[in-house]
Amino acid sequence: MGIVLTGADATAAGNTAGLVMTFAVYGVFILAIWFFFMRPQKKEQKRMAAMLAALECGDCVLTSSGFYGVVIDINDDTVIVEFGNNKNCRIPMEKSAIARVEKPEN
C-alpha cells in the first residue's frame, strides 16, 4: 500500500519542492549570466594582456583615440609612439591606450 500525505505533511513536502525548484532556477540564471557576460570579458582581457606583452619596438599600433603610430620605445607600463611622416611627433602613452597591434611585414 502506498503512503498518502495529508494535511501538514503534504504542505511541508510541497514547500520543500518549491524551495528546491526556486534555488535551481536561480542557479541556472546565475550560471547563464556568468557564461554569457563574464566569461567573454575575461577572455578579452587575457587576449589584450597577451597582445601588450608581445609588443615590440617597430610595431605599428592603433591607439584607443584612433591614431596610427609606430612604437619607438617601451618601458614598464608606458610606450613612446611616433606619429606622422615627419618623425617629429613622439608621444609617451600608457600601454592600456593601445587598441590594436600590427606587426611589420618582413
N, C-alpha and C positions, 0 to 999 in steps of 0.2 A: 504494500500500500504506500502511496506517495505521501509526502509531507506537505501539508497545506498551511501557509502562513496567513494568519488572520489578525486584524486589529493593529496593535502597536508593532508587532513583528514585521508585518508587511510594509508599514510606513518606514521603519528603520532600514529595511532592505532597499526600498525604493530611493530613500535619501542617499544611501551609500553609493548605489549605482549611479545616481545623478551627479554626485560629487566626483566620482571617478571619471565619468564622461566629461565633466567640465574641465578637470585637470588635463585630460587627454587633448581636448580641443585647444586649450591654452598652450600646451606643449607643442602641438603641431603648428600653431600660429607663430610661436617664438622661433621654432626651427625654420619656418618659411622666411621670416624676416631675416634671420642670420644668413640663410642660403642666397637670398636674392639681393640683399643690400650690403651686409658686412663682408662677406667672402669676396665679392668682386673688388671692393675697395681695398682690402688687404693685398690682393693680387696686384692691383695697380701700384700700390705703394712699394711693393717688392720690385716691380718692373722699373719704376723710376729710380730706386736706390741702386739697382744694378746698372742702369744707364749712366748715372752720375759717377759710379765707381769706375766705370770703364772710360771715362772722359780723359782725353789726352790733348796735349798741345797740337795745334794744327787742325783740330776737328771743327767743322762748320756747325754752328748751333743756331737754333731759333729760340729767342727769349720769350718769356710769357707776355711781353708787351708787343711782340710781333716783329722785332728787329732780327735780321740775319747778321752774323758776325763770325769771326774766326778766333778760337781760343789761343791766346798768346802765352799766358802763364797760369798755373794752378797752385793755389795754397790750400790750407785745410778745408775751409768752407767758402772760400771766395775764388773767383776766376777773373782774369783780365781778358776782356773781349775787345777785339779790334773791329770797328765798323767802317764801311765805306771803302772806296778805292784809293783815297789819298793817304792812307795809313797814318793819319794824324789823330784819329778819334779812337782812343783806347779808354775803356771804362771798366773799373772794377765792379763786380756784382756778385751777389750770393749765388751759390750753385743751385739753390732751390728756384731761382728765376729762369732756369733753363728748361724749356718745354720739350725740345727735340734735339737729338744729336745726329749729324750725318758725317760718317767717316769719309775722308778724302779718297778719291779714286786713285789707284796706283797704276 
